[in-house]
Amino acid sequence: MSDESLCFDSARGIARRIRTREISAREVMAAFLDRIVRCNPTLNAIVARREDEACLALADEADRAVASGAASGALHGLPIAFKDLEPATGFPWTRGCPFLRDAYPADDSILVQRLKHAGAVPIGKTNVPQFGMGSHTYNEVYGTTRNPYDVTKSAGGSSGGAAAAIAAGLLPIADGSDFGGSLRNPANFTNIVGFRPSFGLVPDAPNPLPSLGFGVKGPMARSVDDVSFLLAVMTGRYAESDLARDFAGVRVAWSPDLDGLPLDRRVRRVLDGQRRTFEDLGCRVEEACPDFSGVDDFFLTIRAARSWQTLAPLLAGHRDEIKPEAVAEIEAGSRVTAAQLAEAIDRHEAFLDQMRRFHERFEFLICAVNQVPPFDASIDWPHDIDGVRMEHYIAWMKSAYWISATFDPAISVPAGFTADGLPVGVQIAGRRGDDRGVLQLAYAFEQATGCGRRRPPLA
């Protein structure tokens, strides 16, 4: 196997070969470092990178552990770079902010601890938008992350650095996080798999940005199997099982535009072409959609209040260094009263009850991940969709954050390409707590279509 082929092998397979000494962790590290040196200057996906010799020295330590029978876990010897919203000792924790470029955490987050304990070898961080806000990865510390399928396009966000790195073979797996689509949107833009698990499945401490249940952390990889593999490590308790399942007679709600959202015709064309795939899997596919009409009111209220609570102290001293969309959101949060926040939480609870009743009829809901294909990396965000004006900086991704509001586990899995070669994913959401079911349907779809096997031109 060539070094390049190795970089596109499954994470599970690479880890197994390291443990059985078919290949050394040093060889694996050298192969990935070579791709990083060649591709990362264009993509700008991995930031705050360790020196190559230091990375190779850590790989040598991993090899010595294998030789002595002391391999540390499922990820032993795999290179990893942590999302720059995660505190990880030895690396700057900038969160995309110029005034935090020299901030170094004293401790690892629980998630980073688990990944290290499982034997992953840290080589750097992955790029994010400032504070992870918005779904286009650019900031004034590291710059813009680009899409390996077309380097003039966005890789999405906020886990955009992670997604671009995985898609281009710079990393085998990565961690991500998702409040309003930050795992799913970049996976959708880069033809990989991003899984938003049920709230609480993956630990979220220490978290300087409390999410009131909307924010979760989860796995990203090139395949559903590798996502399942990484999820087991992240949770510490998720028991992997066979991803194969018979879907004969399973009721699936089909609503690409969630009953009327503006949807780019290129995205719609790809998704319409995949309805038959779910039918061929045996699913009873029916046009149906929950009532999302009140979601914007409570979601945006809760999100603004959360932004003000956590970021307002930074506004006074660093206003000019915080992007305008974040400033506007923080200031909107300052105007949310306790009564308004309580009312928003009550409306959300009522919505969750409605979703419970919906899932009594349908096991899964299938829709667009977001409403546009990858857009020009030079703009801040899509301001219109087929002539429909977007009212705020995340309006173009309502199909992602509306699903966040359900608290359902949801996944983006590759579904095809536009006529000009841009990736499009499909979003599968399942019943709250049925993470395994979502992974199983995503796996069945992935095996039936093979869309995720297409490598980017940069590769």
C-alpha positions as CSV (number, residue, x, y, z in Angstrom):
1,M,0.0,0.0,0.0
2,S,1.4,3.4,-1.0
3,D,1.7,6.2,1.6
4,E,-1.1,8.1,-0.1
5,S,-3.4,5.0,0.0
6,L,-2.6,4.6,3.6
7,C,-3.8,8.1,4.3
8,F,-7.2,7.2,2.9
9,D,-7.5,3.8,4.6
10,S,-10.0,3.4,7.4
11,A,-9.0,4.6,10.8
12,R,-10.1,1.3,12.3
13,G,-7.9,-0.6,9.8
14,I,-4.9,1.6,10.4
15,A,-5.2,1.2,14.2
16,R,-5.5,-2.6,13.8
17,R,-2.4,-2.8,11.7
18,I,-0.4,-0.7,14.2
19,R,-1.5,-3.0,17.1
20,T,-0.6,-6.1,15.1
21,R,2.7,-4.6,14.0
22,E,1.9,-4.9,10.3
23,I,2.9,-1.3,10.1
24,S,4.6,1.1,12.5
25,A,3.1,4.2,14.0
26,R,6.1,6.0,12.7
27,E,5.3,4.9,9.1
28,V,1.7,6.1,9.6
29,M,2.8,9.4,11.1
30,A,5.3,10.0,8.3
31,A,2.7,9.3,5.6
32,F,0.2,11.8,7.1
33,L,2.9,14.4,7.7
34,D,3.9,14.2,4.1
35,R,0.3,14.9,3.0
36,I,0.0,17.7,5.5
37,V,3.2,19.3,4.2
38,R,1.9,19.0,0.6
39,C,-1.8,19.9,1.1
40,N,-2.2,22.0,4.2
41,P,-0.7,25.2,2.9
42,T,-3.5,25.3,0.4
43,L,-6.3,24.1,2.7
44,N,-5.3,25.7,6.0
45,A,-7.1,23.0,7.9
46,I,-4.6,22.0,10.6
47,V,-3.2,24.9,12.7
48,A,-0.8,25.2,15.6
49,R,1.0,22.2,14.4
50,R,3.7,20.3,16.3
51,E,7.1,20.1,14.6
52,D,7.5,17.0,12.4
53,E,10.3,15.6,14.5
54,A,8.3,15.9,17.7
55,C,5.4,14.1,16.0
56,L,7.7,11.3,14.9
57,A,9.1,11.0,18.3
58,L,5.7,10.5,19.8
59,A,5.0,7.9,17.1
60,D,8.2,6.1,18.1
61,E,6.9,6.0,21.7
62,A,3.7,4.5,20.4
63,D,5.7,1.8,18.6
64,R,7.7,1.0,21.7
65,A,4.5,0.6,23.7
66,V,3.2,-1.9,21.1
67,A,6.5,-3.8,21.2
68,S,6.2,-4.1,25.0
69,G,2.6,-5.2,24.9
70,A,1.4,-1.8,26.4
71,A,-0.7,-0.4,23.5
72,S,-3.0,2.1,25.2
73,G,-6.3,1.8,23.4
74,A,-8.4,1.7,20.3
75,L,-6.7,4.7,18.7
76,H,-3.2,3.8,19.5
77,G,-0.7,5.4,17.1
78,L,-3.3,7.4,15.1
79,P,-2.5,11.0,14.4
80,I,-5.1,13.5,15.6
81,A,-5.6,17.2,15.8
82,F,-8.1,18.6,18.2
83,K,-10.7,21.2,17.3
84,D,-9.5,24.6,18.4
85,L,-12.6,25.0,20.7
86,E,-11.2,22.1,22.8
87,P,-8.6,22.9,25.5
88,A,-5.6,20.6,24.9
89,T,-2.4,21.1,26.9
90,G,0.6,22.0,24.8
91,F,-1.4,23.8,22.1
92,P,-2.8,27.3,22.0
93,W,-6.5,27.6,22.6
94,T,-7.3,30.5,20.5
95,R,-10.9,29.8,19.5
96,G,-10.1,31.8,16.4
97,C,-9.6,35.1,18.4
98,P,-6.6,37.3,18.0
99,F,-6.6,38.3,21.7
100,L,-6.4,34.6,22.7
101,R,-3.6,33.6,20.4
102,D,-1.2,33.1,23.4
103,A,-3.7,31.4,25.6
104,Y,-2.6,27.9,26.7
105,P,-4.9,25.7,28.8
106,A,-3.7,24.2,32.1
107,D,-5.7,21.1,31.5
108,D,-7.2,18.9,28.8
109,S,-11.0,18.7,28.3
110,I,-12.5,15.3,29.2
111,L,-12.9,14.6,25.5
112,V,-9.2,15.3,24.8
113,Q,-8.3,13.1,27.8
114,R,-10.2,10.2,26.4
115,L,-8.7,10.5,22.9
116,K,-5.2,10.7,24.4
117,H,-6.0,7.8,26.7
118,A,-7.1,5.7,23.8
119,G,-3.6,6.2,22.2
120,A,-4.2,9.0,19.7
121,V,-1.1,11.0,18.9
122,P,-1.8,14.8,19.0
123,I,-0.2,16.8,16.2
124,G,-2.0,20.1,16.3
125,K,-5.4,21.8,16.3
126,T,-8.0,22.1,13.5
127,N,-9.2,25.5,12.4
128,V,-12.5,27.1,13.5
129,P,-14.5,30.3,13.0
130,Q,-14.2,32.8,15.8
131,F,-15.8,31.2,18.9
132,G,-17.2,28.5,16.6
133,M,-19.9,30.9,15.6
134,G,-21.2,30.5,12.0
135,S,-20.6,27.8,9.5
136,H,-17.7,29.2,7.5
137,T,-14.2,28.7,8.9
138,Y,-12.2,31.9,8.8
139,N,-10.6,34.0,11.5
140,E,-7.9,36.6,12.0
141,V,-5.5,34.3,13.8
142,Y,-5.1,31.5,11.2
143,G,-7.1,32.6,8.1
144,T,-9.6,30.8,6.0
145,T,-10.0,27.0,5.6
146,R,-10.6,25.9,2.1
147,N,-12.5,23.0,0.6
148,P,-10.4,20.1,-0.9
149,Y,-13.1,19.5,-3.6
150,D,-12.7,23.1,-4.8
151,V,-10.2,25.3,-3.0
152,T,-12.2,28.5,-4.0
153,K,-15.0,27.2,-1.8
154,S,-15.7,27.1,1.9
155,A,-15.2,23.9,3.9
156,G,-18.1,24.9,6.2
157,G,-17.9,25.2,9.9
158,S,-17.4,25.4,12.7
159,S,-15.6,22.0,12.4
160,G,-14.3,23.1,9.0
161,G,-10.7,22.5,9.6
162,A,-11.4,19.0,10.8
163,A,-13.6,18.2,7.8
164,A,-11.2,19.5,5.3
165,A,-8.3,17.6,6.9
166,I,-10.2,14.3,6.9
167,A,-11.5,14.7,3.3
168,A,-8.0,15.5,2.0
169,G,-6.3,12.6,3.9
170,L,-4.5,14.8,6.4
171,L,-6.1,13.0,9.3
172,P,-7.9,9.7,9.6
173,I,-10.5,10.9,12.1
174,A,-11.3,14.1,14.2
175,D,-13.4,15.5,16.9
176,G,-16.1,18.1,16.2
177,S,-18.8,19.9,18.0
178,D,-22.3,21.0,16.9
179,F,-24.7,23.6,18.3
180,G,-26.5,24.5,15.1
181,G,-24.8,22.3,12.5
182,S,-21.1,22.6,13.1
183,L,-20.5,18.8,12.8
184,R,-22.9,18.2,10.0
185,N,-22.5,21.3,7.7
186,P,-18.7,20.8,7.1
187,A,-19.1,17.1,6.6
188,N,-21.8,17.9,4.0
189,F,-19.5,20.3,2.3
190,T,-16.5,18.0,2.1
191,N,-18.0,14.5,1.4
192,I,-17.3,13.0,4.7
193,V,-19.5,11.8,7.6
194,G,-20.3,14.0,10.6
195,F,-22.5,12.7,13.5
196,R,-24.3,14.8,16.0
197,P,-25.1,12.3,18.8
198,S,-27.9,12.6,21.4
199,F,-27.2,15.2,24.0
200,G,-25.1,13.9,26.9
201,L,-23.7,10.9,25.1
202,V,-20.2,12.6,24.7
203,P,-18.9,14.6,27.8
204,D,-18.9,18.3,27.4
205,A,-16.6,19.5,30.3
206,P,-15.0,21.9,30.9
207,N,-17.2,23.9,28.6
208,P,-16.9,27.7,28.7
209,L,-19.9,28.1,26.4
210,P,-22.8,26.3,28.1
211,S,-25.3,25.2,25.5
212,L,-28.6,24.5,27.4
213,G,-28.6,21.1,25.7
214,F,-28.2,22.3,22.1
215,G,-24.4,21.9,21.9
216,V,-22.9,18.4,21.6
217,K,-19.5,16.9,20.6
218,G,-19.2,14.1,18.2
219,P,-17.1,12.2,15.7
220,M,-16.1,12.9,12.1
221,A,-14.5,10.5,9.6
222,R,-14.6,9.3,6.0
223,S,-17.0,6.4,6.7
224,V,-19.9,5.6,9.0
225,D,-17.9,2.6,10.4
226,D,-15.1,4.9,11.5
227,V,-17.6,7.4,13.0
228,S,-19.0,4.5,15.1
229,F,-15.4,3.4,16.0
230,L,-14.5,6.9,17.2
231,L,-17.9,7.4,19.0
232,A,-17.2,4.4,21.2
233,V,-14.0,6.1,22.4
234,M,-15.5,9.5,22.8
235,T,-18.4,8.3,25.0
236,G,-16.6,5.8,27.1
237,R,-19.8,3.7,27.2
238,Y,-21.3,3.4,23.7
239,A,-21.1,-0.3,22.8
240,E,-20.5,-0.8,19.1
241,S,-22.7,-3.3,17.4
242,D,-23.2,-4.6,13.9
243,L,-24.1,-1.6,11.6
244,A,-25.9,-3.9,9.2
245,R,-29.7,-3.9,9.6
246,D,-32.9,-4.8,7.7
247,F,-35.0,-1.7,7.0
248,A,-37.9,-3.5,5.4
249,G,-41.1,-1.6,6.4
250,V,-39.4,1.1,8.5
251,R,-41.3,4.3,8.2
252,V,-39.2,7.3,7.1
253,A,-40.4,10.9,6.8
254,W,-39.1,12.6,3.6
255,S,-38.8,16.4,3.6
256,P,-35.7,17.8,1.9
257,D,-36.7,21.4,2.5
258,L,-38.4,20.8,5.9
259,D,-41.7,21.9,4.4
260,G,-40.8,25.1,2.6
261,L,-37.3,26.3,3.5
262,P,-35.4,27.9,0.5
263,L,-33.3,25.2,-0.9
264,D,-30.7,25.6,-3.7
265,R,-31.9,23.7,-6.7
266,R,-28.6,21.9,-7.0
267,V,-29.0,20.5,-3.6
268,R,-32.6,19.5,-4.2
269,R,-31.6,17.8,-7.5
270,V,-29.1,15.5,-5.6
271,L,-31.5,14.7,-2.8
272,D,-34.4,14.0,-5.1
273,G,-32.3,11.5,-6.8
274,Q,-31.6,9.6,-3.6
275,R,-35.1,9.1,-2.4
276,R,-35.2,5.9,-4.4
277,T,-32.2,4.6,-2.6
278,F,-34.0,4.6,0.8
279,E,-37.0,2.9,-0.9
280,D,-34.7,0.2,-2.3
281,L,-33.4,-0.4,1.2
282,G,-37.0,-1.3,2.1
283,C,-38.0,1.9,3.9
284,R,-41.6,3.1,3.6
285,V,-40.7,6.7,2.5
286,E,-43.6,9.2,3.0
287,E,-43.7,12.9,2.5
288,A,-44.1,14.3,6.1
289,C,-42.5,16.9,8.3
290,P,-42.8,18.1,11.9
291,D,-44.1,21.6,12.6
292,F,-40.9,23.7,12.8
293,S,-42.8,27.0,12.6
294,G,-41.9,28.2,16.1
295,V,-38.3,27.0,16.2
296,D,-36.6,30.2,15.1
297,D,-38.2,32.2,18.0
298,F,-37.0,30.0,20.8
299,F,-33.7,28.8,19.2
300,L,-32.4,32.3,18.4
301,T,-33.5,33.6,21.8
302,I,-31.7,30.8,23.7
303,R,-28.6,31.1,21.4
304,A,-28.4,34.9,22.0
305,A,-28.8,34.6,25.7
306,R,-26.1,31.9,25.8
307,S,-23.7,34.1,23.8
308,W,-24.3,37.1,26.0
309,Q,-23.8,35.0,29.2
310,T,-20.5,33.6,28.1
311,L,-18.9,36.2,25.8
312,A,-20.2,39.6,27.1
313,P,-17.1,40.1,29.4
314,L,-14.9,40.0,26.3
315,L,-16.9,42.6,24.5
316,A,-15.8,45.7,26.5
317,G,-12.1,45.1,26.0
318,H,-12.0,43.5,22.6
319,R,-15.0,44.7,20.6
320,D,-13.0,45.6,17.6
321,E,-11.4,42.1,17.5
322,I,-14.8,40.3,17.6
323,K,-16.5,39.7,14.3
324,P,-19.7,41.8,13.7
325,E,-22.1,38.8,13.6
326,A,-20.9,37.7,17.1
327,V,-21.1,41.3,18.4
328,A,-24.7,41.6,17.2
329,E,-25.6,38.2,18.7
330,I,-24.0,39.1,22.1
331,E,-25.9,42.4,22.2
332,A,-29.1,40.7,21.3
333,G,-28.6,38.4,24.2
334,S,-28.1,41.4,26.5
335,R,-31.7,42.3,25.8
336,V,-33.2,38.9,26.6
337,T,-35.0,39.1,29.9
338,A,-35.3,36.2,32.3
339,A,-39.0,35.9,31.5
340,Q,-38.3,35.8,27.8
341,L,-35.6,33.1,28.3
342,A,-38.0,31.0,30.5
343,E,-40.7,31.4,27.8
344,A,-38.3,30.2,25.1
345,I,-37.3,27.2,27.2
346,D,-41.0,26.4,27.7
347,R,-41.7,26.6,24.0
348,H,-38.8,24.3,23.3
349,E,-40.1,21.8,25.7
350,A,-43.5,21.8,23.9
351,F,-41.7,21.4,20.6
352,L,-39.8,18.4,22.0
353,D,-43.1,16.8,23.0
354,Q,-44.4,17.4,19.5
355,M,-41.2,15.6,18.2
356,R,-41.9,12.7,20.5
357,R,-45.3,12.3,18.9
358,F,-43.9,12.6,15.4
359,H,-41.4,9.8,16.1
360,E,-44.3,7.5,17.2
361,R,-45.2,7.5,13.5
362,F,-41.8,7.8,11.8
363,E,-38.5,6.3,13.0
364,F,-36.4,8.7,10.9
365,L,-36.6,12.1,9.2
366,I,-34.6,12.7,6.1
367,C,-33.8,16.2,4.9
368,A,-31.1,18.5,3.5
369,V,-28.1,19.1,5.8
370,N,-28.0,22.7,4.8
371,Q,-29.7,24.6,2.1
372,V,-26.8,25.5,-0.2
373,P,-23.7,23.7,-1.7
374,P,-20.2,24.9,-0.8
375,F,-20.1,28.7,-1.4
376,D,-17.3,31.1,-2.3
377,A,-14.7,31.1,0.5
378,S,-14.2,34.9,0.1
379,I,-17.6,35.8,1.4
380,D,-18.8,35.8,5.0
381,W,-21.9,33.8,4.5
382,P,-24.6,33.2,1.9
383,H,-26.9,36.2,1.8
384,D,-29.5,34.7,-0.4
385,I,-30.7,31.4,-1.8
386,D,-32.1,31.4,-5.3
387,G,-33.1,35.1,-4.8
388,V,-34.6,34.6,-1.3
389,R,-32.8,37.0,1.1
390,M,-31.4,35.5,4.3
391,E,-32.4,37.5,7.4
392,H,-29.3,36.7,9.5
393,Y,-25.9,35.0,9.3
394,I,-27.1,31.4,10.0
395,A,-30.5,31.6,8.2
396,W,-29.0,29.6,5.3
397,M,-28.5,26.7,7.6
398,K,-31.9,26.4,9.2
399,S,-32.2,22.9,8.0
400,A,-29.3,22.1,10.3
401,Y,-30.2,24.1,13.4
402,W,-33.9,23.2,13.3
403,I,-32.7,19.6,13.6
404,S,-30.5,20.6,16.5
405,A,-33.6,21.9,18.2
406,T,-35.2,18.4,18.1
407,F,-32.4,17.0,20.3
408,D,-32.5,14.0,17.9
409,P,-29.2,12.3,16.9
410,A,-28.5,13.3,13.3
411,I,-25.9,12.5,10.7
412,S,-24.6,14.0,7.5
413,V,-23.6,11.2,5.0
414,P,-22.4,11.8,1.4
415,A,-25.2,11.7,-1.1
416,G,-23.7,12.9,-4.4
417,F,-22.3,15.9,-6.2
418,T,-23.5,18.9,-8.1
419,A,-22.9,19.2,-11.8
420,D,-19.7,21.1,-11.1
421,G,-18.4,18.5,-8.6
422,L,-19.3,20.0,-5.2
423,P,-20.3,17.5,-2.5
424,V,-23.9,17.3,-1.2
425,G,-24.8,15.3,1.9
426,V,-28.1,14.0,3.2
427,Q,-29.2,14.4,6.8
428,I,-30.8,11.5,8.7
429,A,-32.3,12.2,12.1
430,G,-33.7,9.6,14.4
431,R,-35.5,9.2,17.7
432,R,-33.8,10.8,20.6
433,G,-31.4,8.2,22.2
434,D,-31.5,6.0,19.1
435,D,-27.9,6.8,18.0
436,R,-27.4,3.3,16.8
437,G,-30.4,3.4,14.5
438,V,-29.2,6.6,12.9
439,L,-25.8,5.1,12.3
440,Q,-27.3,1.9,10.9
441,L,-29.5,3.7,8.3
442,A,-26.6,6.0,7.4
443,Y,-24.4,2.9,6.9
444,A,-27.0,1.2,4.7
445,F,-27.3,4.3,2.6
446,E,-23.5,4.7,2.4
447,Q,-23.0,1.1,1.3
448,A,-25.8,1.4,-1.3
449,T,-24.5,4.6,-2.9
450,G,-20.7,4.6,-2.4
451,C,-20.7,8.4,-2.7
452,G,-18.1,8.8,0.0
453,R,-15.5,6.9,-1.9
454,R,-14.8,9.8,-4.3
455,R,-11.6,11.5,-3.4
456,P,-11.2,15.3,-3.8
457,P,-9.1,16.6,-6.7
458,L,-6.6,17.9,-4.2
459,A,-5.9,14.3,-3.3
